[in-house]
Amino acid sequence: MFKKVPHTYVIIFGLIVLAAIATWFVPAGEFLREPQTTESGKVINGVVSGSYERVEQAPQTWQIMSAFFKGFQKAPAIIAFLLILGGAFWILNETKAIDMGVQSFLNRSNKLERFRFLRWIGVNNLIIILIMVMFSAFGAIFGMSEETIAFVVIFVPLAISMGYDSIVGVCMCFLAAGLGFAGCVLNPFTLGIAQDIAGIKMFSGIEYRLVMWVIITGIGIAYVLWYAKRVRKNPSKSIMYEEDEHWRKNQSSAEKLVASKANKGTWLSYILSSITLIAYTIYIGINSESFRGGLTTYILLLVLTLLFILVGYKMLKKSIQMFCLAILIFTIIYLVVGVMVFEWDFVHIAALFFAMAILSGIALGKDASEISKLFIAGAKDMLSAALVVGLASGIIVILEDGKIIDTFLNSVATSIDGSGKVGALSLMYGFQSILNAIITSGTAKAAMLMPMFREIAIMVDIPLQSAVTAFHIGDGFTNLITPTSGVLIAVLGLAKIPYAKWVKWSWKFILAMVILGWALLLPTVLMELPGF
């Protein structure tokens, strides 16, 4: 079946053609949409329930050829982010900081084998478990998704160094965050908005959601550990064995690395980054009332600034590589703080990594022209993944321009009528899972679906909390495989995993998780649960 796998571009272009064909046969229709203010004060572009009307058919023909161009117009943020990220990590990789950091980490972790209990569990197993739990928690609490892209270049080399493959590295961050996203304990971008639209207390029903999160995360980790054990036992059986030669070569060279002493550029980078952090901390202190957390946020940034000054100096005295590793670690810390406290988006995160690139280049002793050349080389390396994001967005463009998305929405609303509690909940969940292939934004889907899900739940006497749960579980798993997900395509591009091979590896697992999600929904209508 997979003897000759089509190129990722061929697969996605084929989906564009199928979408265009659908616009000839699926009746065109539209809902009225209007700005709606939720109870929390957030303004969304919501669907007006019962407003669906048939409109003139808009079959797509030559637009197939323009979908690529329009796809770029639809997803400029993630495409620009990918190119900047590619350039930033190319410069960082030039310092060999990640390679040396991974080797140092493994050397330290291997020493833990002397403890019988840890030897019995397996230190590598423990590393996978702890990292996946952390990223799953990030996905469940603040909806980590795009942020996982930056971690791929850290965990793929780590997985290769531990004797696994690039798929295990991607699972440690991206897959784990996706599982947590489905568990959705406190995610304000999906759960919070969906509950707000449904008219129920924000983040209520957390008790059962915690149970779901533990089950989903536990099963996901167990599967990854099982797969990782198989790969380590016989690496050649990995479907990524040939492609991972790139990472294995890097690992071989990393083992021979020699630490480089700090130069004038390293000291300059340290001084510039320290002054910048001090200035930013002072700015936040002066304007603390304008930011979430106020004084607490200021104290947190003050502590982080002092830590960087101390840790950065200590690492600088060791080597250029260790100092650049410190820059990376604090970049990641500020990324998490920025997303959780300041609600950063692509613009802020891209600026953060661009600053990391410049500081790393200066620390390496490169001049402005040399840094620019390295950045361009990294952006070129990421161009293929950026093109895939644009092409995949073209699928959505065809469906929107063909005016058939709302027809699918209306179909599910009418088909649910009279299907009973379990049937209605199952249809909601199934439709939400399928809709992920068209619209990947959880916030956008909440605005589109929750007004209808709310009416349907009231009509068939389903708890509103159950409808919300069907929404957020359905919003999780299929995002891990749909080609229209810019985050997935970006992650696979960085990890150098062909999309077709990811599908081959993941489809059975994701199908099993979709079935598990449906099973976890049933107790919400068959049992008395807190908050439901």
Buried (B, 14 or more C-beta within 10 A) or exposed (E): EEEEBBEBBEBBBEBBBEBBBBBEEBEBBBBEBEEBEBEEEBEBEBBEBEEBEEEEBBBBEEBBEBBBEBBBEBBEBBBBBBBBBBBBBBBBBBBBBBBBBBBEBBEEBEEBEEEEEBEEEBBBBEBBBEBBBBBBBBBBBBBBBBBBBBBBBBBBBBBBBBEBBBBBBBBBBBBBBBBBBBBBBBBBBBBBBBBBBBEBEBBBBBEBBBBBBBBBBBBBBEBBBEBBEEBBEEBEEBBBBEBBEEBBEBBEEBEEBEEBEBEEBBBBBBEBBBEEBBEBBBEBBEEBEEBEBEEEBBBBBBEBBEBBBEBBBEBBEBBBBBBBBBBBBBBBEBBBBBBBBBEBEBEBBBEBBBBBBBBBBBBBBBEEEBBBEBBBBBBEBBBBBBBBBBBBBBBBBBBBBBBBBBBBBBBBBEEBEEBEBBEBBBBBBBBBBBBBBBBBBBBEBBBBBBBBBBBBBEEBEBBBBBBBBBBBBBBBBBBBBBBBBBBBBBBBBBBBBBBBBBBBBBEEBBEEBBEBBBEBBBBBBEEEBEBB
